[in-house]
Amino acid sequence: MQKLLVRDETGSCMITWFNQSYLKNKFQVGETYKFYGKITNNFGKITMNSPVFDEKDKKFNTGKIIPLYPLTYQLSQNVLRRIMESGLAEVEERLNETLPDYLLEEYDLQGINEAIRQIHFPNEFEDFNKARKRLVFEELLSTQLALLELKNSYLNEEKGIQFDQNVKMSDVINQLPFQLTKAQIRVLEEIDNNMEAEKPMNRLLQGDVGSGKTVVAICAAYKAVKCGYQAAIMAPTAILATQHLENFQKILEELGIKCELLISGISKKKKEELLERLENGEIDILIGTHAMIEENVIFKNLGLVVTDEQHRFGVKQRTKIAQKGRNPDVLVMTATPIPRTLALILYGDLDISIIDELPPNRKKVETFAVHKNMTQRVNGFIAKQIQEGRQAYIVCPLVEENEELDLKSVEKLYETYQKEIFSQYKLEYIHGKMRPKEKDDIMERFKSGEIDILISTTVIEVGVDVPNANIMVIENAERFGLAQLHQLRGRVGRGDYQSYCVLKYEGKSETVRERMKVMCNTNDGFVISEKDLELRGSGDFFGTMQHGLPEFKIANLFEDMPILKSAQSVAMKILQEDPKLETEKNGLLKELIRDKFMKRIEI
């Protein structure tokens, strides 16, 4: 602890710093310095902790607006500010402009050099806001142009497949052991119209966890096969692919449709035989993981591609599998609800369908938010459910994006529960660093009832149906985004039993309480994602950017919605006049998009 007594004409103040021993020789008696920090006045005794300071004539940290940067281990604001200042001095007025003059004038935007300087070291807050507006506009405009260009390239492609109007999806719908919801039927009509049109279908299907997207995919695949084509269904994990296979076979095998599974775990001999049958057209529907993208996977006549959990696959992978056919129809499914206001803008290259109601037999998952001090009661509740024959998930907190620590926290939690709390039950743990085969094996055993309690990181978020698991406890729920909590909660409530989700949280801040309240009050993923965006901003919200496009560096999709809408209309106007950005005035925009996106998504 370093203490320093300072005084001026108004009085004296005791300043304290912690763990900064280098300050010992920093100050000379009798010299004048400027200090800036939070003052505490205890009965006339004035103190200040860890202020920033400058020598009398300097203006590094005081007397001006200063930036606060995100820091990493042992890097101080001071050091980083100095690095930034020298970096800016190095490139002063030499950055190449990225937006055309006509846009800068029309929308009253700062030039790139001015914007970069003012975003770091603004003269006034108004200058900072102007700089931010310019950079946000550029980021959103370039994203919109890239997506709309992508969509136009689909539209301008040669014709797609026109599926036969006489093959009716109702033939398979009438075979189903349950009734479809109005929303499912509406979405199937949209898909049916797409499939019968000559333009290739490129459709995003959004539906909350458990809203019945798989059945929609089954009906679309049925139509493709009965029209003489093959279908490819791509899932992010082997266990999800296996689950899809079971669902497809249950409904389609009795209608004479042959479904097979291709995942990396199958033997070489079996794989060779499978690939031969696929190329000969003996397999109608191939369901699998990334293994389907490999070059040796050849379809005889691919007509429909369905990718599940879109945010796990970039545009690149979607395109790769679609290239295995001649302009097949593409259906992209996701259970990550994106607020309606954003979906159209983010998925500019896709048409959008939304399943916005759950099947009538789905019971609402009862959700409770409790403080850590309720742990004993929660454990008692878990034990009661297991005695009644149910199973439980316990989800481990995320530890600041550190896989090593994540792993430790899972193992530590497992030990505590196994030895001290639930020693009479069969426990197992699962995390992202395990080999896929190991994870699949544990999930299989959990599904078949051999494991009572599964302790897991968020790897179960995109997961398997375990109808018998009816309780989920999420440790340190305040560390997760709402959209992710909602995804996790969707793992329970898949059977006939009343299901429960218990959110254990720490902290008393208003935001934490607000977020827990949202989770307890609603099961609607769209409402939740809207709130998540508002409370956390878009950086965290997307985690993995849905597109294989880069994450937004500066734009916040909730706060910047007006700029986003204006950027979208500007992008549409530009591409209407100049679809390929070939005119001289749009040269800079073409370069901006190529630099930013095209290398990434390789379209």
VEXSE-765793 format. One line per 5 residues: number of its first residue (from 1); their letters; for each residue x, z, y of C-alpha. Coordinates in steps of 0.05 Angstrom, whole numbers. Example, Ala and Ser with C-alpha at 12.3 -4.5 7.8 and 13.67 -1.06 7.14 Angstrom:
BEGIN
1> AS> 246/156/-90 | 273/143/-21
% end
This chain:
BEGIN
1> MQKLL> 0/0/0 | 29/-21/67 | 4/16/130 | 17/-4/202 | -4/33/266
6> VRDET> -20/-15/323 | -44/-2/394 | -66/-38/457 | -94/-14/523 | -161/4/491
11> GSCMI> -135/50/435 | -100/51/368 | -117/25/298 | -89/39/228 | -82/-26/188
16> TWFNQ> -75/-25/112 | -53/-81/64 | -51/-77/-11 | 2/-107/-57 | 36/-146/-1
21> SYLKN> 104/-112/1 | 136/-172/36 | 101/-149/100 | 147/-88/104 | 198/-125/148
26> KFQVG> 149/-171/182 | 133/-130/245 | 180/-106/300 | 165/-43/341 | 146/-61/412
31> ETYKF> 128/-134/396 | 57/-162/408 | 15/-191/352 | -57/-213/344 | -98/-185/285
36> YGKIT> -165/-208/261 | -207/-171/209 | -265/-124/198 | -261/-60/239 | -285/7/211
41> NNFGK> -297/65/259 | -299/133/223 | -313/188/274 | -270/153/327 | -214/137/277
46> ITMNS> -208/60/277 | -182/25/214 | -176/-46/189 | -162/-72/118 | -121/-135/102
51> PVFDE> -130/-173/168 | -100/-241/183 | -50/-241/240 | -7/-284/285 | 52/-272/331
56> KDKKF> 32/-270/404 | 40/-344/421 | 21/-373/354 | -48/-399/333 | -43/-405/257
61> NTGKI> -96/-355/236 | -129/-330/299 | -163/-355/362 | -191/-417/329 | -238/-440/273
66> IPLYP> -199/-436/208 | -215/-464/140 | -226/-421/78 | -202/-458/16 | -216/-442/-57
71> LTYQL> -153/-407/-81 | -118/-402/-148 | -71/-349/-176 | -19/-324/-125 | -36/-377/-73
76> SQNVL> -55/-349/-5 | -99/-379/50 | -38/-378/96 | 5/-420/51 | -50/-469/36
81> RRIME> -68/-477/109 | 4/-493/126 | 8/-544/69 | -56/-577/96 | -30/-577/167
86> SGLAE> 35/-612/147 | -3/-660/102 | -48/-679/159 | 11/-687/207 | 43/-732/155
91> VEERL> -16/-781/152 | -40/-773/223 | -81/-834/245 | -53/-873/186 | -111/-867/136
96> NETLP> -145/-933/122 | -218/-936/143 | -266/-940/83 | -331/-956/119 | -346/-1020/158
101> DYLLE> -351/-1016/234 | -424/-1036/236 | -443/-974/194 | -400/-927/236 | -435/-952/299
106> EYDLQ> -506/-956/272 | -505/-887/242 | -461/-854/295 | -407/-834/244 | -336/-811/258
111> GINEA> -277/-854/237 | -240/-831/174 | -179/-802/210 | -221/-761/258 | -267/-737/202
116> IRQIH> -210/-714/157 | -176/-677/215 | -241/-643/239 | -264/-623/169 | -200/-583/160
121> FPNEF> -185/-558/231 | -245/-570/276 | -243/-558/351 | -316/-535/350 | -367/-524/296
126> EDFNK> -404/-585/321 | -342/-627/306 | -340/-597/236 | -414/-616/224 | -402/-687/249
131> ARKRL> -341/-694/203 | -380/-667/144 | -438/-715/157 | -391/-774/157 | -358/-754/91
136> VFEEL> -423/-737/56 | -454/-803/78 | -394/-841/50 | -396/-804/-16 | -471/-814/-26
141> LSTQL> -472/-886/-2 | -416/-906/-50 | -452/-872/-108 | -517/-908/-91 | -483/-976/-84
146> ALLEL> -448/-967/-151 | -512/-949/-187 | -554/-1003/-155 | -500/-1055/-170 | -502/-1031/-242
151> KNSYL> -578/-1039/-244 | -574/-1108/-213 | -523/-1130/-264 | -572/-1109/-319 | -628/-1147/-285
156> NEEKG> -586/-1210/-277 | -562/-1210/-348 | -587/-1263/-396 | -654/-1248/-427 | -665/-1189/-473
161> IQFDQ> -707/-1185/-536 | -782/-1196/-531 | -811/-1154/-586 | -874/-1178/-620 | -939/-1156/-587
166> NVKMS> -974/-1155/-655 | -931/-1099/-682 | -967/-1037/-659 | -937/-968/-649 | -1006/-940/-665
171> DVINQ> -992/-955/-739 | -939/-901/-740 | -976/-855/-691 | -1036/-853/-739 | -989/-831/-795
176> LPFQL> -964/-770/-757 | -985/-701/-783 | -999/-678/-711 | -1030/-706/-648 | -987/-732/-591
181> TKAQI> -996/-704/-521 | -1023/-747/-464 | -953/-748/-434 | -922/-775/-499 | -975/-830/-503
186> RVLEE> -963/-849/-430 | -888/-854/-442 | -898/-895/-506 | -941/-945/-467 | -884/-952/-415
191> IDNNM> -833/-964/-471 | -879/-1012/-508 | -888/-1054/-445 | -812/-1054/-435 | -800/-1076/-507
196> EAEKP> -849/-1133/-502 | -820/-1159/-437 | -761/-1207/-437 | -718/-1164/-391 | -675/-1114/-432
201> MNRLL> -703/-1043/-429 | -659/-992/-395 | -700/-929/-393 | -685/-855/-384 | -733/-808/-420
206> QGDVG> -733/-738/-391 | -770/-683/-427 | -763/-608/-429 | -734/-574/-490 | -785/-583/-546
211> SGKTV> -830/-633/-510 | -827/-682/-568 | -777/-736/-546 | -754/-748/-618 | -824/-772/-639
216> VAICA> -823/-821/-581 | -756/-848/-606 | -785/-853/-677 | -844/-896/-653 | -798/-942/-612
221> AYKAV> -750/-950/-672 | -810/-966/-717 | -831/-1023/-671 | -760/-1050/-668 | -752/-1050/-744
226> KCGYQ> -820/-1080/-759 | -802/-1137/-711 | -742/-1152/-754 | -687/-1114/-716 | -643/-1053/-730
231> AAIMA> -641/-989/-688 | -582/-943/-671 | -594/-870/-654 | -533/-834/-624 | -530/-758/-620
236> PTAIL> -474/-715/-590 | -461/-672/-652 | -462/-682/-727 | -512/-627/-738 | -560/-657/-687
241> ATQHL> -552/-726/-719 | -568/-695/-787 | -630/-662/-758 | -652/-729/-729 | -642/-762/-797
246> ENFQK> -689/-711/-830 | -742/-722/-776 | -738/-798/-780 | -739/-799/-856 | -799/-752/-859
251> ILEEL> -841/-801/-820 | -811/-870/-832 | -789/-872/-905 | -861/-877/-931 | -870/-937/-884
256> GIKCE> -813/-972/-920 | -760/-961/-867 | -689/-944/-890 | -651/-892/-848 | -578/-873/-859
261> LLISG> -528/-824/-828 | -458/-841/-801 | -416/-781/-780 | -340/-771/-784 | -346/-722/-841
266> ISKKK> -369/-772/-895 | -321/-796/-949 | -283/-861/-940 | -316/-894/-1000 | -386/-875/-977
271> KEELL> -371/-899/-907 | -346/-967/-931 | -408/-977/-974 | -453/-955/-915 | -419/-1003/-866
276> ERLEN> -427/-1061/-915 | -501/-1047/-923 | -509/-1042/-848 | -477/-1110/-837 | -520/-1140/-891
281> GEIDI> -582/-1113/-857 | -601/-1066/-914 | -602/-1006/-867 | -657/-1008/-814 | -639/-947/-773
286> LIGTH> -569/-918/-767 | -565/-847/-739 | -498/-818/-721 | -447/-790/-671 | -390/-823/-632
291> AMIEE> -368/-851/-700 | -419/-907/-687 | -378/-934/-629 | -319/-952/-674 | -303/-1026/-680
296> NVIFK> -315/-1031/-754 | -389/-1011/-745 | -424/-1079/-746 | -499/-1088/-743 | -533/-1150/-771
301> NLGLV> -586/-1151/-716 | -586/-1092/-668 | -648/-1089/-625 | -655/-1018/-600 | -603/-965/-579
306> VTDEQ> -626/-893/-568 | -575/-842/-541 | -595/-768/-543 | -571/-717/-493 | -547/-769/-444
311> HRFGV> -501/-724/-403 | -455/-718/-463 | -444/-793/-462 | -418/-833/-403 | -443/-901/-383
316> KQRTK> -382/-929/-418 | -403/-904/-487 | -474/-926/-477 | -449/-995/-459 | -402/-998/-519
321> IAQKG> -456/-986/-570 | -505/-1034/-534 | -451/-1088/-540 | -460/-1086/-616 | -524/-1126/-607
326> RNPDV> -546/-1184/-562 | -576/-1147/-502 | -613/-1095/-543 | -664/-1048/-509 | -634/-981/-489
331> LVMTA> -670/-914/-487 | -632/-854/-461 | -661/-785/-475 | -644/-719/-441 | -672/-648/-444
336> TPIPR> -635/-630/-380 | -691/-633/-329 | -667/-662/-264 | -713/-649/-205 | -760/-707/-194
341> TLALI> -733/-718/-124 | -664/-731/-152 | -676/-767/-217 | -691/-834/-183 | -630/-828/-140
346> LYGDL> -580/-805/-192 | -603/-852/-247 | -606/-912/-200 | -588/-957/-259 | -646/-935/-304
351> DISII> -722/-936/-303 | -750/-866/-313 | -803/-835/-359 | -820/-762/-359 | -855/-721/-413
356> DELPP> -883/-666/-370 | -924/-626/-420 | -908/-588/-484 | -944/-597/-551 | -1004/-550/-555
361> NRKKV> -974/-510/-613 | -912/-489/-574 | -916/-414/-557 | -887/-392/-489 | -821/-356/-499
366> ETFAV> -830/-286/-470 | -771/-274/-423 | -746/-207/-398 | -688/-192/-350 | -656/-124/-361
371> HKNMT> -596/-86/-334 | -538/-68/-380 | -564/4/-384 | -621/-22/-428 | -572/-44/-483
376> QRVNG> -595/8/-534 | -668/-12/-528 | -650/-85/-534 | -610/-71/-597 | -668/-33/-626
381> FIAKQ> -714/-92/-611 | -666/-141/-646 | -663/-95/-708 | -740/-92/-710 | -745/-168/-709
386> IQEGR> -693/-176/-765 | -728/-124/-808 | -791/-167/-801 | -751/-225/-830 | -731/-261/-765
391> QAYIV> -662/-282/-740 | -627/-274/-672 | -578/-309/-626 | -532/-269/-581 | -500/-313/-528
396> CPLVE> -434/-294/-499 | -418/-297/-425 | -376/-352/-397 | -308/-329/-373 | -287/-369/-312
401> ENEEL> -277/-435/-349 | -221/-404/-391 | -227/-424/-464 | -177/-372/-488 | -217/-316/-454
406> DLKSV> -283/-346/-477 | -258/-343/-547 | -235/-271/-541 | -301/-250/-512 | -339/-280/-571
411> EKLYE> -293/-248/-622 | -294/-181/-586 | -370/-181/-581 | -374/-200/-655 | -329/-141/-674
416> TYQKE> -369/-91/-633 | -436/-114/-662 | -411/-121/-733 | -375/-53/-737 | -414/-9/-690
421> IFSQY> -485/-34/-682 | -509/-81/-736 | -463/-65/-794 | -521/-71/-844 | -535/-144/-825
426> KLEYI> -498/-209/-837 | -465/-232/-772 | -425/-294/-755 | -395/-323/-691 | -387/-395/-667
431> HGKMR> -349/-425/-607 | -328/-492/-580 | -256/-489/-605 | -276/-489/-678 | -270/-553/-717
436> PKEKD> -336/-592/-720 | -340/-583/-795 | -334/-507/-788 | -388/-505/-734 | -435/-548/-774
441> DIMER> -425/-504/-835 | -442/-440/-796 | -504/-473/-765 | -526/-496/-834 | -519/-425/-861
446> FKSGE> -557/-397/-801 | -612/-449/-811 | -619/-432/-885 | -625/-358/-869 | -558/-333/-896
451> IDILI> -539/-306/-827 | -582/-254/-791 | -548/-255/-723 | -507/-312/-693 | -460/-294/-636
456> STTVI> -443/-356/-597 | -417/-388/-533 | -460/-443/-502 | -443/-491/-559 | -513/-479/-585
461> EVGVD> -543/-506/-521 | -553/-575/-551 | -572/-554/-619 | -608/-548/-683 | -679/-525/-696
466> VPNAN> -679/-458/-731 | -754/-442/-733 | -741/-372/-761 | -697/-351/-702 | -744/-320/-652
471> IMVIE> -700/-277/-607 | -643/-294/-561 | -602/-244/-521 | -558/-273/-466 | -502/-227/-444
476> NAERF> -481/-229/-370 | -538/-277/-354 | -518/-277/-281 | -458/-320/-298 | -500/-379/-322
481> GLAQL> -538/-430/-281 | -614/-429/-287 | -615/-499/-319 | -567/-474/-372 | -605/-410/-385
486> HQLRG> -667/-452/-394 | -631/-499/-443 | -607/-439/-483 | -676/-407/-484 | -703/-472/-514
491> RVGRG> -666/-456/-579 | -719/-403/-596 | -794/-412/-600 | -788/-469/-649 | -829/-437/-705
496> DYQSY> -896/-402/-713 | -871/-334/-689 | -876/-304/-620 | -806/-313/-590 | -766/-273/-539
501> CVLKY> -708/-285/-492 | -673/-224/-463 | -628/-235/-403 | -578/-179/-394 | -548/-181/-325
506> EGKSE> -503/-142/-278 | -502/-140/-202 | -555/-123/-152 | -549/-182/-104 | -612/-215/-78
511> TVRER> -592/-283/-109 | -582/-253/-179 | -650/-218/-176 | -683/-281/-150 | -653/-323/-207
516> MKVMC> -674/-273/-261 | -744/-272/-231 | -750/-349/-235 | -731/-346/-309 | -782/-293/-325
521> NTNDG> -838/-327/-286 | -835/-399/-310 | -819/-441/-371 | -823/-506/-333 | -753/-538/-334
526> FVISE> -767/-581/-273 | -787/-521/-230 | -725/-485/-255 | -677/-542/-241 | -705/-550/-171
531> KDLEL> -692/-476/-158 | -624/-479/-191 | -603/-535/-144 | -628/-495/-84 | -592/-430/-105
536> RGSGD> -527/-457/-132 | -516/-525/-100 | -503/-589/-138 | -430/-577/-158 | -448/-524/-210
541> FFGTM> -515/-555/-225 | -487/-617/-258 | -428/-586/-294 | -415/-650/-331 | -435/-705/-284
546> QHGLP> -493/-741/-318 | -462/-809/-311 | -389/-812/-325 | -387/-817/-248 | -344/-767/-211
551> EFKIA> -374/-702/-187 | -392/-697/-114 | -334/-668/-75 | -371/-650/-12 | -444/-669/-16
556> NLFED> -495/-617/-36 | -555/-653/-64 | -604/-600/-42 | -580/-590/29 | -562/-663/40
561> MPILK> -627/-694/14 | -641/-727/82 | -572/-760/82 | -582/-779/9 | -648/-814/24
566> SAQSV> -618/-850/84 | -557/-871/42 | -604/-898/-12 | -643/-941/37 | -578/-966/69
571> AMKIL> -551/-984/0 | -614/-1023/-18 | -613/-1060/48 | -539/-1079/40 | -549/-1104/-32
576> QEDPK> -611/-1143/-13 | -571/-1183/38 | -506/-1185/-1 | -518/-1169/-76 | -445/-1175/-96
581> LETEK> -415/-1148/-31 | -379/-1214/-20 | -385/-1221/55 | -327/-1203/100 | -364/-1146/134
586> NGLLK> -375/-1111/67 | -304/-1119/41 | -287/-1046/53 | -349/-1023/14 | -330/-1067/-45
591> ELIRD> -261/-1036/-46 | -289/-966/-39 | -334/-974/-100 | -280/-1007/-142 | -231/-950/-126
596> KFMKR> -281/-896/-137 | -323/-917/-196 | -309/-981/-231 | -243/-958/-261 | -281/-898/-288
601> IEI> -342/-930/-319 | -310/-996/-338 | -371/-1038/-330
% end
